[in-house]
Amino acid sequence: MAAATDTSAKRAPVAGLLLAAGGGQRLGGRPKALLECGDGRLLVERAMREMREGGCATVHVVLGAGAAEVRERLGRLPPGVALVDNPRWAEGMGSSLRAGLASLTSVTDATAALVMLVDQPRIGARAVARLLAARREGAQLVAAAYGGERGHPVLFGREHWEGVARAADGDQGARAYLRQRADAVVLVECADIAAPDDIDTPEDLALLE
C-alpha cells in the first residue's frame, strides 16, 4: 500500500494557493497584493511566478482588499493561474484559506495544495520545489522550516483540505491544524535558500528592494 501511495504522489499534480487578500492595516491600508517590487512588478505577480517556477501545476490566488485594482493591474493572466475573490477577507487569513481550498476542490484534480503568503518576498521557487520534493516522497503534511522552526510555505494532501478549512479561523489559518498533528508534519529546512520575513509595517517595505 505504501508503495502505491508513493507512486501516486510522484505523478499527481500539486496546486498552489496564494493568499493575497490582506488589507495592510499596519501599512496605512495599502493592500499587500498591490505593493511593488524593486523592478516595478506587483508583489502578487512575483509570488505567482515563483510558485509556478517551483513546480505548482496551477496557482489560485485569493484576493480581497483592492481586488478590482489587482485584477486590472494584472491584466491577462498567464496559463495556469486563476483569481479567487474572498468578500470576507477582513475576517482574517482563515477566510481566505477556506475560499482558496473551496476553489481548488471545485475545479482541480490536484492531490495536494501548497499554500504561500503574498507578503513574504524572500520565499521563492527553490523553497517551493523542496516542499514538492517531499510530497513526491509521499508526505501528506509538509512545512518549510527556518532553523528548525515551522513556517511557510505549507503543503496539505487533499485528504486534509476539509479538516484544514474547518479549523481555519481568524488570522490563524492552518496553524492550529498543524499544531494538533505536529508528529505527522514533515519539516523541510529552507533557511539556506529563503527567509520568512513578512511585510507588515512601513519599515518592512525594504524587503521589496
Secondary structure in CASP SS format (residue, H / E / C, confidence):
PFRMAT SS
TARGET T0000
AUTHOR 0000-0000-0000
METHOD secondary structure of the structure
MODEL  1
M C 1.00
A H 1.00
A H 1.00
A H 1.00
T H 1.00
D H 1.00
T H 1.00
S H 1.00
A H 1.00
K H 1.00
R H 1.00
A C 1.00
P C 1.00
V E 1.00
A E 1.00
G E 1.00
L E 1.00
L E 1.00
L E 1.00
A E 1.00
A C 1.00
G C 1.00
G C 1.00
G C 1.00
Q H 1.00
R H 1.00
L H 1.00
G C 1.00
G C 1.00
R C 1.00
P C 1.00
K H 1.00
A H 1.00
L H 1.00
L C 1.00
E E 1.00
C C 1.00
G C 1.00
D C 1.00
G C 1.00
R C 1.00
L E 1.00
L H 1.00
V H 1.00
E H 1.00
R H 1.00
A H 1.00
M H 1.00
R H 1.00
E H 1.00
M H 1.00
R H 1.00
E H 1.00
G H 1.00
G C 1.00
C C 1.00
A C 1.00
T E 1.00
V E 1.00
H E 1.00
V E 1.00
V E 1.00
L E 1.00
G C 1.00
A C 1.00
G C 1.00
A H 1.00
A H 1.00
E H 1.00
V H 1.00
R H 1.00
E H 1.00
R H 1.00
L H 1.00
G C 1.00
R C 1.00
L C 1.00
P C 1.00
P C 1.00
G C 1.00
V E 1.00
A E 1.00
L E 1.00
V E 1.00
D E 1.00
N C 1.00
P C 1.00
R C 1.00
W H 1.00
A H 1.00
E H 1.00
G C 1.00
M H 1.00
G H 1.00
S H 1.00
S H 1.00
L H 1.00
R H 1.00
A H 1.00
G H 1.00
L H 1.00
A H 1.00
S H 1.00
L H 1.00
T H 1.00
S H 1.00
V H 1.00
T C 1.00
D C 1.00
A C 1.00
T C 1.00
A E 1.00
A E 1.00
L E 1.00
V E 1.00
M E 1.00
L E 1.00
V C 1.00
D C 1.00
Q C 1.00
P C 1.00
R C 1.00
I C 1.00
G C 1.00
A H 1.00
R H 1.00
A H 1.00
V H 1.00
A H 1.00
R H 1.00
L H 1.00
L H 1.00
A H 1.00
A H 1.00
R H 1.00
R H 1.00
E C 1.00
G C 1.00
A C 1.00
Q C 1.00
L E 1.00
V E 1.00
A E 1.00
A E 1.00
A E 1.00
Y E 1.00
G C 1.00
G C 1.00
E E 1.00
R E 1.00
G E 1.00
H E 1.00
P E 1.00
V E 1.00
L E 1.00
F E 1.00
G E 1.00
R H 1.00
E H 1.00
H H 1.00
W H 1.00
E H 1.00
G H 1.00
V H 1.00
A H 1.00
R H 1.00
A H 1.00
A C 1.00
D C 1.00
G C 1.00
D C 1.00
Q C 1.00
G C 1.00
A C 1.00
R H 1.00
A H 1.00
Y H 1.00
L H 1.00
R H 1.00
Q H 1.00
R C 1.00
A H 1.00
D H 1.00
A H 1.00
V C 1.00
V E 1.00
L E 1.00
V E 1.00
E E 1.00
C C 1.00
A C 1.00
D C 1.00
I C 1.00
A C 1.00
A C 1.00
P C 1.00
D C 1.00
D C 1.00
I C 1.00
D C 1.00
T C 1.00
P H 1.00
E H 1.00
D H 1.00
L H 1.00
A H 1.00
L H 1.00
L H 1.00
E C 1.00
END
